[in-house]
Amino acid sequence: MSVIRACLELAEGFILSYAEGRIVPMEPTYAFFKNEFVPLSEAKLGAMTNFIHYGTGVFEGIRGNWNDKKKKLYLFCLKEHYERLHRGCQILKIDLPYSVEKLCDITVELVKKCAFEEDIYVRPVAYKSSESLGVRLHDLECDFMAFAFPWGPYLDIDRAKCCVSSWRFPKEVPRAKLTGLYVTNALAKTEAIEKGYHEAIMLTADGYVAEGSGENIFLVIDGQLVTPASYDGILMGITRQKVIQLAEEELGIKTVERHVDRIELYSAKEIFLTGTAAHITPVAEIDGRKIADGEIGKITAKLQTLYSEAIRGNSPKHMGWCTAV
Ligand SMILES: Cc1ncc(COP(=O)(O)O)c(C=O)c1O
C-alpha cells in the first residue's frame, strides 16, 4: 500500500504524520518567522493579523525531492517560485524586504536546518502582518515566513477520478497564488471529495476548462498536448512550463495553448494534471467517463519518467532546475 503522509498536528516542535494509517512522531522542524529561524511550533500569528481575515497573502509551494542514492535533497525551480512570489507581492502591494536571491538563501538554510531525508514541501508566505482589521492593502506592514515539512505526492494515486466542478473561476483572476483566491478552489475540492472523486476540474466563468483545484491540466489530442492558455486566468504553473519544455525537447511533442471545451475532456486520448505538489498525475476518469481505457497513457508515462528524473537531480541536462541541499 502506498504511504499517505499528511501533516496533521504540531506539538513541541515535532510534526506528527499520518503514515500507513498510524500517527508517528517525526523529526523537529523549523520555520523562518519574523526574520529568524525558530521551531515551527513557535511560529504563531496574532488573532488580529490582517492576512488571516482578508486573504491578503501570497504563497508558494516548493518541493524538495529526496535522492536516496546521492543522499541529497533537490529543491526544484527555487528561483522561479520566488520570482512568482515577488510578482504576487506587486499585486497585493506587499513590500517584501527580501530579494529573490535572499529568499532562495533563506530556504536553503531552512531546509538544511530541518535535515529531512525524504520528499518535503516548503511553504513560503508573504503577508500583511499588521494586527489591524479593515479591508485594504494600504497602510499595513508586511512580513514573510516559510516552513518545511515531509510530504509525499499530493494526489497519492496514479489514476485520478475527477469531476467538473459546479464552482466557477471568478471572472478576473490575477494569475498569482493569492491566499484569498483559494476559497473557490477549496469549495471545488471539497465538493469533488464529497462526491467520491479525487479532484475537481474548474471551469472559467465562460465555461472553458481552467485547471484543477491545485494543478494545471493537459490533454493529449491528435498526438499533441493541449492545455488552457494564460487568457483563461489559470495559474501559470512552473510544472506546466517544465512539462511543455520536456515534451518539446525530449519527445518532440508540441503543446497548443488555447481554450479547451468541457466536452473535449470526454474524448481526449490522455489527460494528466501537473503541479509542484501533485507532480504529474494521470487522470483515469472525468464525470464517470473513462479517459481512453482508463490506464496511464503512453505520453503521460514518458513525461512522468522524464519529470521524475529531472526533479531528483538524475538528469544532467536539467540540473539547472535543481538546488542541491
Ligand atoms: C490552482 C493551481 N493551479 C496550478 C498549480 C500548479 O502550479 P505549479 O506547477 O507552479 O506548482 C497550482 C499549484 O501551485 C495551483 O494551486
The ligand as an ORCA input file, in Angstrom:
! r2SCAN-3c Opt
* xyz 0 1
  C      -4.660     26.459     -8.734
  C      -3.328     25.910     -9.117
  N      -3.066     25.702    -10.412
  C      -1.893     25.198    -10.818
  C      -0.898     24.868     -9.905
  C       0.401     24.315    -10.397
  O       1.417     25.287    -10.260
  P       2.924     24.851    -10.031
  O       3.266     23.886    -11.090
  O       3.686     26.123    -10.141
  O       3.001     24.261     -8.670
  C      -1.132     25.069     -8.542
  C      -0.119     24.727     -7.547
  O       0.641     25.521     -7.115
  C      -2.364     25.616     -8.139
  O      -2.628     25.850     -6.853
*
